[in-house]
Amino acid sequence: MTKKKEGSVDKEPVSTPLERVKTELLQLQGKTTDLIKFKHSKKYEALSKIHQRFLRIQLLAMKNYADVLEQRIHIW
């Protein structure tokens, strides 16, 4: 941010709610992809069964949340 005049500051362009939801969906999809890849790794296999279970639950929640965001974008 740069100063224009004393007391005023340049702000980032204001994004719309739709743009914010699209950005959130893209970020969530990236994290979901990362978790899916992790599930196929030796590090995942080394986790306790309870941690593996919670990560599977987390992945399902992430997929459901992505579905909701996609539906919101579709009806915008």
C-alpha positions as CSV (number, residue, x, y, z in Angstrom):
1,M,0.0,0.0,0.0
2,T,1.3,3.4,-0.9
3,K,0.3,6.7,0.6
4,K,-1.4,9.2,-1.7
5,K,-1.9,12.2,0.5
6,E,-1.6,12.6,4.2
7,G,-4.4,10.5,5.8
8,S,-5.3,8.5,2.7
9,V,-3.9,5.1,1.6
10,D,-4.3,3.2,-1.7
11,K,-6.3,0.1,-1.1
12,E,-6.3,-3.1,-3.1
13,P,-9.1,-3.3,-5.6
14,V,-12.2,-4.5,-3.9
15,S,-13.2,-8.0,-5.0
16,T,-16.8,-9.1,-5.4
17,P,-18.3,-11.8,-3.2
18,L,-18.4,-14.0,-6.3
19,E,-14.7,-13.5,-6.9
20,R,-14.0,-14.4,-3.3
21,V,-16.0,-17.6,-3.5
22,K,-14.2,-18.6,-6.7
23,T,-10.9,-17.9,-5.1
24,E,-11.9,-19.9,-2.0
25,L,-13.0,-22.8,-4.2
26,L,-9.7,-22.8,-6.2
27,Q,-7.7,-22.8,-2.9
28,L,-9.8,-25.6,-1.5
29,Q,-9.4,-27.7,-4.7
30,G,-5.6,-27.3,-4.4
31,K,-5.7,-28.4,-0.8
32,T,-8.0,-31.3,-1.6
33,T,-5.6,-32.5,-4.3
34,D,-2.7,-32.3,-1.9
35,L,-4.5,-34.4,0.7
36,I,-5.5,-37.0,-1.9
37,K,-1.8,-37.2,-3.0
38,F,-0.7,-37.5,0.7
39,K,-3.2,-40.4,1.2
40,H,-1.1,-42.4,-1.3
41,S,2.2,-41.7,0.5
42,K,4.3,-43.7,2.9
43,K,3.9,-40.8,5.4
44,Y,0.2,-41.4,5.4
45,E,0.6,-45.1,5.9
46,A,2.9,-44.4,8.9
47,L,0.2,-42.5,10.7
48,S,-2.0,-44.1,13.3
49,K,-5.3,-45.6,12.2
50,I,-7.2,-42.8,14.1
51,H,-5.2,-40.1,12.3
52,Q,-5.8,-41.8,9.0
53,R,-9.5,-41.9,9.8
54,F,-9.7,-38.2,10.7
55,L,-7.9,-37.3,7.4
56,R,-10.5,-39.4,5.5
57,I,-13.3,-37.5,7.3
58,Q,-11.5,-34.2,6.6
59,L,-11.2,-35.1,2.9
60,L,-14.9,-35.9,2.7
61,A,-15.8,-32.6,4.4
62,M,-13.5,-30.7,2.0
63,K,-15.2,-32.4,-1.0
64,N,-18.7,-31.5,0.4
65,Y,-17.6,-27.9,1.0
66,A,-16.3,-27.7,-2.5
67,D,-19.6,-29.0,-3.8
68,V,-21.4,-26.2,-1.9
69,L,-19.1,-23.5,-3.2
70,E,-19.6,-24.9,-6.8
71,Q,-23.4,-24.8,-6.3
72,R,-23.3,-21.2,-5.0
73,I,-21.2,-20.1,-8.0
74,H,-23.6,-21.9,-10.4
75,I,-26.6,-20.0,-9.0
76,W,-24.9,-16.6,-8.8
